[in-house]
Amino acid sequence: MSTSPHIAGLTSKNIFLIEFGEPFGQKILRDETTTNVRNIIYSPKGAYLAYRTDKKCSDWSVTAVIEGNIKDMFFSPLDTYFTVWEMFVMTKDNPQVSYDFLEPRWSSDEKLFAIQMSNRVLIYEDTKLDRYTHHILADNLKSFSMSPSPAPTYYISVDKTGGSYYGKQSLSYGDVDKTGGSYYGKQSLSYGDVWAVRGYKKLGACAAPDTTFLQWDPRGETFLTATTYPRLTVANGYKIWHYTGVLMHKHVCTEKENLLSITWQPGTWPKSELSRSAPKGIEDSTPKPVGAYRPPGARNKPSTFTLHEHEKPHKPGESLNGNSIETSAGAEEEA
């Protein structure tokens, strides 16, 4: 049995497995003869690896095969249950298809299972899915989530248009208190700083241009950065970093090969020597990001800019009338 987590990845040509440690070789699990592999996921405890494809395979140790027009798939927190989602199809009995897919949620002990249907969250107990036992009704319901808190109290947050609501579920309906709004965004990592939470001590830094994915290994000793398709269509590949910022391994996809996804194997793993000392790194030949493009006629000259159409062009540090703008730090020094 392995004493360190694996890394599983999916490209446009294969599914591969990386055994953690030198020389970080790739083991091909499925090649391009397995047609149309869509995505891969590990179960939360790392015992299973599932993938979605259009072709049956019989040469693996197959635990289960689920057929259908499957669009996504999920494991329950304790690896006990496997959920798949099929796109709604217009039929005679269901002529109007208007359901948006939202991922079902499990409590961490798998006692509760919840799904969203229109403006309601339906909650089922003990995997008895013939009838829900509780529900939360909210106008303009967008999404919901369930905290990983253990029994007997379960917390559920509900996101509504214009604000988010938060409450608790103790196998009976609880009051929901209004909180602030909720926001989300995207960030493409170019540079990382690694800090120790205890004492907020800086441990290292690295440069990883064009990163679209970052994930720590389950032991917290190394992390993975990747440039994936379709977020970026060129320079697809991945890198493995020590927590001090030392680059341990790098892989660049071949021509006409796209990295679709990559992930660490979850689970509980023993600490290794990497926790105590940084390994010898490798050289990163990735081209460094260059500055913003400036036309030849504007190079080696002070830049000017116009923030609003009604403003006149002016140099940074000057007001619209050409006078110098005193910074707050400078004003404090003179005071």
N, C-alpha and C positions, 0 to 999 in steps of 0.2 A: 504494500500500500504506500502511495506517495506521501511524503512528509511535508510537501509544499503544494500550493495551489497551482493548477494549470491555467492557461489562457486559451480560450476558444475564440476563433475568428471565422468570419464568412466573407469570401470574396466573390466576384462574378464567375470564378472558375472552380472554387472548392470550399469545403469546410476544413479547417485545420486546427490542430491542437499543439500548443507549445508547452513542453515540459520545462518548468522553471529551473534555470541553472545553465551554466556553460555546456554546450555552445548555443543554447536556445534554439535548437532545431525544430522545424515544423514537421509534425506528423499529419499526413493527409488522411482525413476521415472519409470525406466524400469528394470525388473529383467531378469534372464537368459532365461526366456521363449521367450523374444524378441531375436531371433537368429541373430548372426553374426553382432552385432553393430560395425561399423568400427571406426567412429570418431564423435566428437561433436564440434560445434562452436556456440558462441554467435554472434548476430548481433552487429555492432559497438556501437549502442546506448543501447544495452541490452534488447531490447523489444522482441527478438525472440531467441529461442534455437533450433538449427537444429541438427539432427543426421542422420546417414546413416546406413541402415539396409537392410537385405534381406527379411524382413517380414513386411506386412502392419499392422498398428495399428489403431484402431478406437475408443479407449477409451480416447484419449487425445483431447484437443481442437485443432484440426488440422487446420492450416491456409492453407496449400497446401501440396499436395503429388506429387512428381516428380519421374516418373519411368524411368528406363534405367540402362545401365551398368555404373553407376556413380562411379567415383574414387575420386573425391574431390569436395568441394563446398565452396562458398564465398558469403558474403553479400557486398553490396555497402555501402559507408561511411555513408549515411543517412538512412539506413535500407529500402530503397525503392525497391531495386532490389536484386534478389538472383540468383547467377550464379553457374552452375554445370559443371563439366568436365567429359566427357565420353572418354574412351580410344579409339583411332582410331582402326577400324577393317578392315582387308583386305577384299575387295570386288572385283567384276568383274570390276567395274568402277574405283576402287582405288586399283590396284594390289600391289603397293609399298607404304608401310606405313613407313614413316621416320620422322614424326613430334615428336619433344620432347615437353612435356607439360611445359608451362610457365604461371604463374598466370596472369590473366588480371588485368589491373590497372584502377582505377577511379580517377578523380580529386575529391577534397574534397567536391565540390558543385554538383557532379555527372553530370556536363555538358559534360565532356570529358570521353570517354571510349577508352582504348587502348589495343591492343593485339600484340604479336610478331608472325610473320610468316616468318620463315627462316631468312633472313638478313634485314628484314624491320619491323618497328613498325608502325602499322596502327592505325590511330586516327579517332574516330567517334564523332559526336557532337549530343547533345540533344537526346540520345538513338535512333537515326536513324541509324540502323545497316545494312541497305540495301546497303549503299555505304560509304566508308571512305572519309573524307574531306581533310586529310593531312597524310603524311607519312614521316618517317625518314629512310633513307637507309644507312647502315653501314656494311662494310665487316667484317667478323669474329664476328658477333654480338652474344654475349652470353646471355645477359639479359638487362633489362631496369627497371627504376622506375620513378614514378611521385611524385613530392613534394606535400605536403598538402597546398601549398600557394593558396590563394583565387584568384578569377577572378579580373582583366582581363588577367593577365599574369600567365602562367603555366610553370613550369620548369620540364624538363625531363632529366634524366641522363642515358647514354647508356654505358654498360660495354662490352668491346671488348677484344679479345685475345691479351694480351700484353699491355693493358692500358684501361683507362676509359675516356669517353667523356661526357661533360656536356653542356647543352644548354637550351634555353627557347622557349616556344611556346605561341604566342599571337594570336591564331587562324590563324596563317600564319607561314610558315616554317622559323625558325631562324637559324643563324649561330651557329655552334657547336665548342667550343674551347677545345683543348686538355689539359688534366690535367695529374696527375700522375697515377700510377697503383692502382689497388684495390686488397685487400686481405681479407680473412676471416679465421676464426679458431674456435676451440671448447674449452670450458673451463668447467670442472666439479667442481663446487664450493665445497670447504671444510670448509672455514672460511669466514665470512662476516665482513666487517667494514662498519658501517653506518655513513655517514658524512652529515652535513648540508651544502648545496651549498653556502649559504650566510655566509661568514666568514670562511668557511671550518673548522667548529668545529665538532669534533668527538662526536657523540651522543650515540653510543653503539656498541657492537660487539656480534657475536654469532658463534657457531660451528655447522655446518650442513654437516657432512660427507656424501659422495656419492650422493650429490645433482646433479640432471640432469636438473632441471627446477626451475627458480626463477621468481616471478612476484609480483609487487606492486599492492595493491588494488587501485581502482580509486581515493580514497581520499588521498592516500599517508600516511596513518596512520599505516598500517600493511603490511607485505609481506608474500608470500607463498613460501615455498621450497618443492620440491618433488623428490622422487626417482622413476623413471618411467621405464616401460618395453617398448621396448626391450633393451634400453641402459644398464640397469642393470636388471638381472633376479631374484635377491633376495633382501630382505629387502625393498620391494616396500611400499610406504606410503607417507604421507605429513605432514607438520608442518606449523603452523601459528605463526608468530613472530610480536611483537610490534616493532616499529621503533627503540626503545632503545636497542633491542636485547633480550628482555624478551620473553621466549617461552610461548605462550598462549594456544596452543592446539596441540596435536599430534595424528596421527592415523597410525597404521601399518596394512597392508592388511593381511587377513587370509591366511592360507595355500592353495596353488594352486590358489590364486587370484592375478592377475597382475594389477597394476595401469597403464592404457594406456595413459591417459591424464587428466589434471585438469586445470581449468581456473577461474579467477574472472569474475563476471558479469560486463560488461562495463557500463558507464553511468555517470551522474552527481549526486552526493550524498552529503548531508550535512555533515559537520564535526561533530565529536562526542567528548565525554570526553577523548577519546584516544589521541586526539591531544594535550592535556594539561598535562596529567599525565600517567605514566606507570602503567599497571594493575599488579595484583599479578600473578606471573608466576607459571608454573608447573615444576616439576623436569624432566629432560631429561635423560632417562635410556639408550639412544643409546650408544653402546660401542665406546669408544674413539679410533681413529686411532693409530695403533702401528707403531714403527719405522721399517726401512727396515730389512728384515730377514738376520741374520748372522749365519753361522754354529757354532755349539758348540765350535769347536777348535779355532774360531776367536773371541769369545766373551771376553770382558774385556781386549782387546789388541788393540793397535793403528792400524788403518786400513791403508792399502796400496792400491794403484790403478795404473792402466796403462791406460793413455788416448789414446795413439796410439801404434800400434804394435811395432814400432821401439824404444819406450821409455823403460827404465828400471823401475821396480817398485820403488816408492818413497813415502815418507810420505807427507801428506798435509803440505804446508809451506816450503818444501825443493825443491831445484833445482835438476836436474837430477844427479849432482855429489854429492848430500848429503848436500850441504851448505844451510843455512837458507836463505829464500827469504824475503827481507825487504819490508814491505808494504809501500804504498805511504804515509799513515798517519804517520807511524813511521819516514819516511824520512823527512817529513815536520817538525816533532817535533825536530829532531836533527839539522835541518837547522836553 
